[in-house]
């Protein structure tokens, strides 16, 4: 008897999606629902699916405690314990609304967005599938195995593999920290970082054993080698701070600074000051070689 009940529900929903396939522009299939009901109003039918609802398309999977389906609006609303899977991404939220025509998914009471090597949290998100753009707003926190960060606003342009952070953003790698008004992250393969650009009120903090760099600057550009290791740092504008190497602390006040790293060690530092001259810091080995 129970089996026949679910068979009837499945056939009923498949007939519904077939009737509205042009509006939905997709192949929606009902996997499970404890009960269903239909509100008919001037040929604008609304379908309510209640209790452990599971729906799938060719690419996506949706589950929630309740789903409201409005073919005339091209919308699917999901309520309570919303789980969405799309390719390698998983979304968990309290509420979601999907515009099937525009292919835009909005989530509020967002719990987490998971990708292969990255976890992303915030209060709400908008995913434009056609444009491959993900926006996350309010109390944004993200982390991978190799770095983590926070911001008020994040926009991820998947086609260009670029992330923009705003609202006092901050990103950290073990003992290395970066901050500023705006941070742009250019990603490589497997969520590895190729480059970071910081505009306005940039902060760079680097530490390894007893060596430290703590610098503020208007503009910072960091290039990375494999495994998210700093390869080169370029700072421009009002560059201020200090470099501490082997117990010797050098105060910095200039317009330009470049730091080269080898295997996360400071290799050399070039600083151009406001007045005149150039300051060059070299490793002890290089100094001995010149003698």
Secondary structure per residue as TSV (DSSP state, phi and psi in degrees):
chain	resnum	aa	ss	phi	psi
A	1	X	-	360.0	-46.8
A	2	X	H	-63.2	-40.6
A	3	X	H	-60.9	-42.9
A	4	X	H	-64.9	-34.7
A	5	X	H	-60.8	-49.5
A	6	X	H	-70.3	-30.6
A	7	X	H	-64.9	-41.4
A	8	X	H	-63.5	-44.5
A	9	X	H	-59.9	-43.7
A	10	X	H	-62.0	-47.2
A	11	X	H	-63.2	-40.8
A	12	X	H	-61.5	-45.1
A	13	X	H	-69.6	-37.6
A	14	X	H	-63.4	-36.0
A	15	X	H	-66.4	-37.6
A	16	X	H	-62.3	-51.0
A	17	X	H	-65.5	-31.4
A	18	X	H	-67.3	-40.2
A	19	X	H	-66.0	-28.6
A	20	X	T	-115.4	26.1
A	21	X	H	-63.0	-32.0
A	22	X	H	-68.0	-40.4
A	23	X	H	-70.7	-37.1
A	24	X	H	-80.1	-29.1
A	25	X	T	54.2	40.1
A	26	X	S	-164.3	171.1
A	27	X	-	-111.2	85.5
A	28	X	-	-87.6	136.3
A	29	X	E	-132.0	132.9
A	30	X	E	-85.8	124.5
A	31	X	E	-93.2	-42.4
A	32	X	E	-160.2	147.8
A	33	X	-	-162.7	136.8
A	34	X	S	-68.7	-36.3
A	35	X	E	-155.6	158.8
A	36	X	E	-136.3	153.9
A	37	X	E	-150.8	157.8
A	38	X	E	-126.5	133.1
A	39	X	E	-106.6	116.8
A	40	X	-	-102.8	124.3
A	41	X	S	-150.1	105.4
A	42	X	T	51.5	48.3
A	43	X	T	60.6	20.4
A	44	X	-	-114.3	79.0
A	45	X	-	-76.7	137.4
A	46	X	E	-117.1	131.9
A	47	X	E	-112.8	126.5
A	48	X	E	-108.3	122.9
A	49	X	E	-115.7	123.2
A	50	X	E	-128.9	135.4
A	51	X	E	86.7	105.5
A	52	X	E	49.8	53.3
A	53	X	E	-82.8	134.2
A	54	X	E	-135.1	126.4
A	55	X	E	-132.7	148.1
A	56	X	E	-139.8	157.4
A	57	X	-	-120.9	-168.6
A	58	X	S	-65.2	-30.3
A	59	X	S	-113.7	-25.2
A	60	X	E	-119.2	160.7
A	61	X	E	-133.5	134.8
A	62	X	E	-129.1	137.4
A	63	X	E	-143.1	148.3
A	64	X	E	-168.5	171.8
A	65	X	E	-76.7	-26.6
A	66	X	E	-149.4	140.2
A	67	X	E	-132.5	130.7
A	68	X	E	-111.7	124.2
A	69	X	E	-115.5	117.8
A	70	X	E	-120.2	92.6
A	71	X	G	-60.7	-34.1
A	72	X	G	-69.5	-18.9
A	73	X	G	-105.3	-4.4
A	74	X	T	57.9	40.6
A	75	X	E	-127.4	147.0
A	76	X	E	-127.2	121.2
A	77	X	E	-108.3	137.5
A	78	X	E	-123.1	134.8
A	79	X	E	-125.5	135.7
A	80	X	E	65.6	123.3
A	81	X	E	50.3	53.7
A	82	X	E	-78.7	127.0
A	83	X	E	-124.2	124.9
A	84	X	E	-129.1	131.1
A	85	X	E	-121.1	128.2
A	86	X	E	-137.8	111.4
A	87	X	T	52.0	-120.4
A	88	X	T	-87.5	-3.0
A	89	X	E	-98.9	144.7
A	90	X	E	-128.3	134.2
A	91	X	E	-123.4	134.8
A	92	X	E	-127.1	120.1
A	93	X	E	-149.0	171.6
A	94	X	E	-84.2	-28.5
A	95	X	E	-149.2	145.8
A	96	X	E	-147.9	148.1
A	97	X	E	-134.7	126.5
A	98	X	E	-117.2	121.8
A	99	X	E	-89.2	107.4
A	100	X	T	-72.7	-20.2
A	101	X	T	-85.2	-48.9
A	102	X	T	-77.4	-17.7
A	103	X	T	59.2	52.4
A	104	X	E	-122.1	127.2
A	105	X	E	-111.3	118.3
A	106	X	E	-108.4	134.3
A	107	X	E	-126.9	137.9
A	108	X	E	-123.8	165.2
A	109	X	E	52.7	46.6
A	110	X	E	-69.6	131.5
A	111	X	E	-96.2	-51.2
A	112	X	E	-167.7	145.2
A	113	X	E	-118.1	122.6
A	114	X	E	-112.1	131.1
A	115	X	-	-117.8	-176.2
A	116	X	S	-55.3	-46.2
A	117	X	S	-125.6	19.0
A	118	X	-	-145.3	136.5
A	119	X	E	-114.2	133.7
A	120	X	E	-133.0	130.7
A	121	X	E	-129.1	154.8
A	122	X	-	-179.7	-175.8
A	123	X	S	-89.6	-32.5
A	124	X	E	-152.8	158.4
A	125	X	E	-146.4	158.6
A	126	X	E	-135.9	125.9
A	127	X	E	-118.0	109.7
A	128	X	E	-92.1	102.6
A	129	X	T	-68.9	-39.8
A	130	X	T	-62.1	-41.7
A	131	X	T	-91.6	-4.9
A	132	X	T	55.3	49.6
A	133	X	E	-126.2	128.4
A	134	X	E	-115.1	127.5
A	135	X	E	-117.6	134.8
A	136	X	E	-128.1	134.0
A	137	X	E	-127.3	148.0
A	138	X	E	69.6	119.2
A	139	X	E	51.7	49.6
A	140	X	E	-76.1	131.5
A	141	X	E	-138.1	132.9
A	142	X	E	-136.8	153.3
A	143	X	E	-156.8	147.7
A	144	X	-	-126.5	-171.1
A	145	X	S	-69.2	-20.2
A	146	X	S	-115.6	-13.6
A	147	X	-	-158.6	168.2
A	148	X	E	-150.3	166.8
A	149	X	E	-171.2	173.8
A	150	X	E	-149.9	157.7
A	151	X	E	-168.9	171.4
A	152	X	E	-87.3	-25.0
A	153	X	E	-148.0	136.4
A	154	X	E	-133.5	134.3
A	155	X	E	-128.5	126.2
A	156	X	E	-115.0	111.9
A	157	X	E	-94.9	103.3
A	158	X	T	-70.3	-33.5
A	159	X	T	-64.0	-39.0
A	160	X	T	-95.7	-2.5
A	161	X	T	56.4	45.4
A	162	X	E	-126.6	135.7
A	163	X	E	-117.5	133.3
A	164	X	E	-117.1	131.6
A	165	X	E	-117.8	137.7
A	166	X	E	-138.2	162.6
A	167	X	E	84.6	65.0
A	168	X	E	51.6	57.3
A	169	X	E	-73.6	159.8
A	170	X	E	-153.2	137.7
A	171	X	E	-140.6	139.7
A	172	X	E	-133.4	148.1
A	173	X	E	-133.3	102.3
A	174	X	T	50.3	-107.4
A	175	X	T	-99.7	13.1
A	176	X	E	-110.7	131.5
A	177	X	E	-131.6	142.9
A	178	X	E	-134.3	141.4
A	179	X	E	-151.5	169.3
A	180	X	E	166.9	-172.5
A	181	X	E	-75.7	-40.4
A	182	X	E	-137.0	134.3
A	183	X	E	-124.4	129.5
A	184	X	E	-113.4	125.2
A	185	X	E	-113.1	124.7
A	186	X	E	-105.2	115.9
A	187	X	E	-93.1	151.9
A	188	X	-	-107.8	-142.8
A	189	X	G	-79.6	148.3
A	190	X	G	53.6	41.4
A	191	X	G	62.9	13.8
A	192	X	-	-69.4	150.4
A	193	X	E	-98.9	129.1
A	194	X	E	-91.6	-37.5
A	195	X	E	-158.5	145.9
A	196	X	E	-129.6	133.1
A	197	X	E	-121.5	130.2
A	198	X	E	-119.7	127.6
A	199	X	E	-114.7	130.4
A	200	X	E	68.6	128.1
A	201	X	E	51.1	46.0
A	202	X	E	-73.6	140.3
A	203	X	E	-125.5	131.6
A	204	X	E	-126.1	122.2
A	205	X	E	-126.5	122.8
A	206	X	E	-130.3	138.2
A	207	X	E	-146.6	135.7
A	208	X	E	-146.5	115.2
A	209	X	T	55.1	-118.1
A	210	X	T	-97.6	1.5
A	211	X	E	-92.7	139.1
A	212	X	E	-142.2	149.7
A	213	X	E	-131.6	127.6
A	214	X	E	-135.4	107.6
A	215	X	E	-135.0	140.9
A	216	X	E	-111.4	142.5
A	217	X	E	-157.9	158.2
A	218	X	E	-70.4	-32.5
A	219	X	E	-142.3	133.7
A	220	X	E	-134.3	135.1
A	221	X	E	-129.1	124.4
A	222	X	E	-116.5	127.5
A	223	X	E	-104.6	141.2
A	224	X	E	-118.3	146.1
A	225	X	-	-92.8	-164.4
A	226	X	G	-64.6	154.0
A	227	X	G	63.6	29.3
A	228	X	G	57.4	37.1
A	229	X	-	-94.3	135.7
A	230	X	E	-63.2	130.9
A	231	X	E	-109.3	-38.6
A	232	X	E	-155.8	139.0
A	233	X	E	-125.5	128.0
A	234	X	E	-121.2	125.5
A	235	X	E	-123.5	135.7
A	236	X	E	-137.0	157.7
A	237	X	E	102.1	-138.0
A	238	X	E	-86.8	88.2
A	239	X	E	-89.0	119.1
A	240	X	E	-140.5	145.3
A	241	X	E	151.2	-148.5
A	242	X	E	-151.4	157.5
A	243	X	E	-123.7	130.4
A	244	X	E	-118.5	120.7
A	245	X	E	-137.2	123.2
A	246	X	T	51.4	42.9
A	247	X	T	82.7	-11.1
A	248	X	E	-95.0	125.2
A	249	X	E	-107.5	122.1
A	250	X	E	-111.9	121.9
A	251	X	E	-81.4	137.5
A	252	X	E	-111.8	133.8
A	253	X	E	-151.5	98.2
A	254	X	E	-154.6	-168.5
A	255	X	E	-109.9	-13.8
A	256	X	E	-152.6	140.2
A	257	X	E	-147.6	137.0
A	258	X	E	-132.1	128.7
A	259	X	E	-121.2	126.5
A	260	X	E	-105.2	134.6
A	261	X	E	-115.3	146.5
A	262	X	E	-129.3	117.1
A	263	X	T	53.6	44.4
A	264	X	T	65.4	14.2
A	265	X	E	-105.0	147.7
A	266	X	E	-68.6	122.0
A	267	X	E	-92.9	-52.3
A	268	X	E	-156.1	157.9
A	269	X	E	-132.6	131.4
A	270	X	E	-119.7	128.4
A	271	X	E	-129.7	129.5
A	272	X	E	-109.6	123.7
A	273	X	E	-91.2	175.3
A	274	X	S	-70.9	-39.5
A	275	X	S	-80.4	-72.8
A	276	X	S	-167.2	166.6
A	277	X	-	88.9	173.4
A	278	X	E	-137.9	133.9
A	279	X	E	-104.5	127.0
A	280	X	E	-122.6	122.5
A	281	X	E	-100.3	131.5
A	282	X	E	-126.1	151.6
A	283	X	-	-65.7	153.8
A	284	X	H	-58.8	-37.1
A	285	X	H	-60.8	-43.8
A	286	X	H	-65.0	-37.1
A	287	X	H	-65.1	-43.4
A	288	X	H	-64.2	-35.9
A	289	X	H	-66.3	-28.6
A	290	X	H	-80.0	-18.1
A	291	X	-	-74.1	360.0
